[in-house]
Structures are given as C-alpha cells and as structure tokens.
Amino acid sequence: MNTIPPIVEELFLNSDVALIAAQEEILNVSAFARKIQPQVAKIAEKDVAEGTITTALSRYLTDFKPPTLKPDVKLDSINISLPVAVFTYDQTPANVMVVSTLSNRYPELNNDLFCITQGRKEITIITSEIHVLHISDLLGKPVEKFSELAAITVTFDKMYLTIPNTLYTIMSALAVKQINIIELLSTTTSLTFVVYEKELNQTLDAVRKFMK
C-alpha cells in the first residue's frame, strides 16, 4: 500500500501552478490539498482525509526550495514578418528533391522568412505569402495550408541556452492570452512564433514585457 507523503510530494512537484505559487509564497496549502485529495486517494487505494494531505504537504514545504520555473528573460529584439503562409506536403522522395532546390531556383526566398521543416511523414514550408506561387507551381496542392499569418521573431543572448525554462517563460506569456501558435521555429539565439495576423497585437503585447 502506498504511503501518503510521497504521493503528495509527487503531485505537488508535477503542478506548475502550485510550484509557482510556492515560489511566490502565495500557495494555499489547504486549497491545494483539497484539489488533489481524489488523486491521492486513487493512488493510495484508500480514503485519505484532507487534513492528512495538508499535514504531509506542510511538512514537505518546511525545507522545500522551489525551482526557478520562470527565469528573468531579457530579449534583444523583436521582429515581425507578414503576411506569412505555411504549406505542408507529404514527405515523398519527389517532394524532398524539389524542396531541396527551392532556394536555388528562387534566390529571392532567402531575402524573406523562409524555413523548411522535414519530419518523418511531412514537409512544412514557412515563407512570405509573396512566394506562394513559387511553392505551388513546383509542389502542387499542399496537404494543409495556412495563410493570413504573422511571424514574430524574438532574439536573446546565447547564455540562455544554459538556463532551464527560458522557452517556457516566453511561451507561457502567450499561453495565458490563449494565443494559438501555428508553427514554432528556433535557432540558437532566436524563437519565432507563427500566429494568425488577428492575434499579432496580442502576441506583441505578450513578448514586449521581456525587452531590455
């Protein structure tokens, strides 16, 4: 039979909301105990009183040092590309060959946002809408296409590569605003969010707070 303290500790550590609240010293222990009581009882395979959970969590928190879930991220720049389109094609040998020649056939692609992502089953192309005809002429009708999009690129110092939760911190700012990320691109010192144009201003509001 499972003992209660380890169960409570695991459920607490798996809750980012509880961890952030603990870090900010605003965690309501009784309320969290009440919330996880059904889960604790299910895992323990027995009825567990709310007070038992509260006591176990309170004892654990006495010496607990919460991790930094949201580091202090500072951005160097924010850049916007629009309108942007996203094409997805089946990953076939023929399509792979054609896609590999795109930048040579149309050098102007390299002057705008242009990204190719190749997975196990699909190939996705992200580029400015002015190049839509180039893509369509060579590859035909896509499996999926999104248009009327905007790409917001944020850049940051390479030191953030060694700091856990950097991307989580930036992306959570969009999550709380219910912004739908269509595609996500990254390099060593940049992150690009592809969103609907109608959500551009919300996205900018979300990331501007990280500017130096």
C-alpha positions as CSV (number, residue, x, y, z in Angstrom):
1,M,0.0,0.0,0.0
2,N,1.4,3.4,-0.9
3,T,2.2,5.9,1.8
4,I,0.7,9.4,1.7
5,P,3.7,11.8,1.9
6,P,5.5,10.6,-1.3
7,I,2.2,10.7,-3.2
8,V,1.5,14.3,-2.1
9,E,5.1,15.4,-2.9
10,E,4.9,13.9,-6.4
11,L,1.6,15.6,-7.2
12,F,2.9,18.9,-5.9
13,L,6.1,18.7,-8.0
14,N,4.0,17.9,-11.1
15,S,1.9,21.0,-10.7
16,D,3.5,24.1,-12.3
17,V,0.7,26.2,-10.8
18,A,1.5,25.0,-7.3
19,L,5.2,25.4,-7.8
20,I,4.9,28.9,-9.0
21,A,2.6,29.7,-6.0
22,A,5.1,28.2,-3.6
23,Q,7.9,30.2,-5.2
24,E,5.9,33.4,-4.8
25,E,4.9,32.3,-1.2
26,I,1.2,32.5,-2.0
27,L,0.4,28.8,-2.1
28,N,-2.9,28.0,-0.3
29,V,-1.9,24.6,1.2
30,S,-5.4,23.7,2.3
31,A,-6.9,24.5,-1.1
32,F,-4.3,22.5,-2.9
33,A,-4.8,19.6,-0.6
34,R,-8.5,19.7,-1.3
35,K,-7.8,19.8,-5.0
36,I,-5.5,16.7,-5.1
37,Q,-7.4,14.7,-2.5
38,P,-9.2,12.5,-5.1
39,Q,-5.9,11.8,-6.9
40,V,-4.2,10.9,-3.6
41,A,-7.0,8.5,-2.6
42,K,-6.9,6.9,-6.0
43,I,-3.1,6.3,-6.0
44,A,-3.1,5.2,-2.3
45,E,-6.1,2.9,-3.0
46,K,-7.8,4.1,0.2
47,D,-9.7,7.0,1.6
48,V,-7.4,9.9,2.7
49,A,-8.5,12.8,4.8
50,E,-7.9,16.3,3.5
51,G,-6.1,17.1,6.8
52,T,-3.7,14.2,6.3
53,I,-2.7,15.7,2.9
54,T,-2.4,19.2,4.3
55,T,-0.1,18.0,7.1
56,A,2.1,16.0,4.6
57,L,2.4,19.0,2.3
58,S,3.1,21.4,5.1
59,R,5.9,19.3,6.4
60,Y,7.4,18.9,2.9
61,L,7.3,22.6,2.3
62,T,9.2,23.4,5.5
63,D,12.6,22.7,3.9
64,F,11.4,22.9,0.2
65,K,13.4,25.2,-2.1
66,P,11.2,25.8,-5.1
67,P,13.0,25.7,-8.5
68,T,13.0,28.8,-10.7
69,L,10.3,28.0,-13.1
70,K,10.4,31.4,-14.8
71,P,13.8,32.9,-15.1
72,D,14.3,36.6,-15.7
73,V,14.5,36.5,-19.5
74,K,15.6,39.6,-21.4
75,L,15.1,39.9,-25.2
76,D,17.4,41.8,-27.5
77,S,15.0,42.4,-30.3
78,I,11.5,41.7,-31.7
79,N,10.9,41.5,-35.5
80,I,7.7,41.0,-37.5
81,S,7.2,39.3,-40.8
82,L,3.8,39.4,-42.6
83,P,1.9,38.2,-44.4
84,V,3.2,34.6,-43.9
85,A,2.0,31.3,-45.3
86,V,2.5,27.7,-44.1
87,F,2.4,24.8,-46.5
88,T,2.5,21.1,-45.5
89,Y,3.2,18.3,-48.0
90,D,3.6,14.6,-47.8
91,Q,7.2,13.6,-47.4
92,T,7.9,11.7,-50.6
93,P,11.2,11.3,-52.4
94,A,10.0,13.5,-55.2
95,N,8.9,16.3,-52.8
96,V,12.1,16.1,-50.8
97,M,14.1,16.5,-54.0
98,V,12.0,19.5,-55.2
99,V,12.1,21.2,-51.8
100,S,15.9,20.9,-51.7
101,T,16.1,23.1,-54.8
102,L,13.8,25.9,-53.8
103,S,16.3,28.4,-52.6
104,N,18.5,27.8,-55.7
105,R,15.5,28.2,-58.1
106,Y,14.2,31.3,-56.3
107,P,17.1,33.2,-54.6
108,E,14.6,35.8,-53.5
109,L,13.3,33.4,-51.0
110,N,16.5,33.9,-49.0
111,N,15.6,37.6,-48.6
112,D,12.5,36.9,-46.6
113,L,11.4,34.5,-43.9
114,F,11.9,31.0,-45.4
115,C,12.1,27.8,-43.4
116,I,11.7,24.1,-44.3
117,T,11.0,21.5,-41.7
118,Q,11.2,17.9,-42.7
119,G,9.6,15.3,-40.4
120,R,9.1,11.5,-40.8
121,K,5.9,11.9,-42.8
122,E,5.5,15.6,-43.7
123,I,7.4,18.6,-45.0
124,T,6.4,22.0,-43.9
125,I,7.4,25.2,-45.6
126,I,7.0,28.6,-44.0
127,T,7.6,31.7,-46.1
128,S,6.2,35.1,-47.1
129,E,2.9,34.9,-49.0
130,I,4.5,36.7,-51.9
131,H,6.2,33.4,-52.7
132,V,3.1,31.3,-52.7
133,L,3.0,30.8,-56.4
134,H,6.6,29.6,-56.5
135,I,5.8,26.9,-54.0
136,S,2.5,25.9,-55.6
137,D,4.0,25.8,-59.1
138,L,6.7,23.3,-58.1
139,L,4.8,21.2,-55.5
140,G,1.2,21.5,-56.4
141,K,-1.6,21.4,-53.9
142,P,-0.5,21.0,-50.3
143,V,-2.0,18.6,-47.7
144,E,-2.5,21.6,-45.5
145,K,-2.1,25.3,-45.9
146,F,-2.4,28.3,-43.5
147,S,-2.5,31.9,-44.7
148,E,-3.0,35.3,-43.2
149,L,-0.4,34.6,-40.7
150,A,2.3,36.7,-39.0
151,A,5.7,35.6,-37.7
152,I,7.1,37.3,-34.6
153,T,10.8,36.6,-34.0
154,V,12.5,37.3,-30.7
155,T,16.2,37.2,-30.2
156,F,18.2,36.8,-26.9
157,D,21.7,36.2,-25.6
158,K,23.2,32.8,-26.1
159,M,23.7,32.5,-22.3
160,Y,20.0,31.5,-22.1
161,L,20.9,28.1,-23.7
162,T,22.1,27.0,-20.3
163,I,19.2,28.4,-18.3
164,P,16.3,26.0,-17.8
165,N,12.8,27.1,-18.7
166,T,13.8,30.0,-20.9
167,L,11.5,29.0,-23.7
168,Y,8.8,28.0,-21.2
169,T,8.9,31.5,-19.8
170,I,8.4,33.2,-23.1
171,M,5.8,30.7,-24.4
172,S,3.7,30.9,-21.2
173,A,3.3,34.6,-21.8
174,L,1.4,33.7,-25.0
175,A,-0.4,30.8,-23.3
176,V,-2.2,32.9,-20.7
177,K,-3.5,35.1,-23.6
178,Q,-4.9,32.0,-25.4
179,I,-2.8,32.7,-28.5
180,N,-2.8,29.9,-31.0
181,I,0.7,29.1,-32.2
182,I,0.5,27.6,-35.7
183,E,4.2,27.0,-36.0
184,L,7.3,27.5,-33.8
185,L,10.8,28.0,-35.2
186,S,14.0,28.3,-33.3
187,T,17.7,28.9,-33.7
188,T,20.5,29.2,-31.1
189,T,19.5,32.8,-30.2
190,S,16.0,33.2,-31.6
191,L,12.5,32.0,-31.3
192,T,9.8,32.6,-34.0
193,F,6.1,32.3,-33.3
194,V,3.8,31.9,-36.3
195,V,0.3,33.1,-35.4
196,Y,-2.8,34.4,-37.1
197,E,-2.5,38.1,-38.1
198,K,-5.5,38.8,-36.0
199,E,-3.5,37.8,-32.9
200,L,-0.4,39.8,-33.8
201,N,-1.0,42.7,-31.4
202,Q,-1.7,40.3,-28.5
203,T,1.5,38.4,-29.3
204,L,3.5,41.6,-29.3
205,D,2.0,42.7,-26.0
206,A,3.0,39.3,-24.6
207,V,6.7,39.4,-25.6
208,R,7.4,43.1,-25.2
209,K,7.4,42.8,-21.4
210,F,10.7,40.8,-21.9
211,M,12.5,43.6,-23.7
212,K,15.6,45.0,-22.0
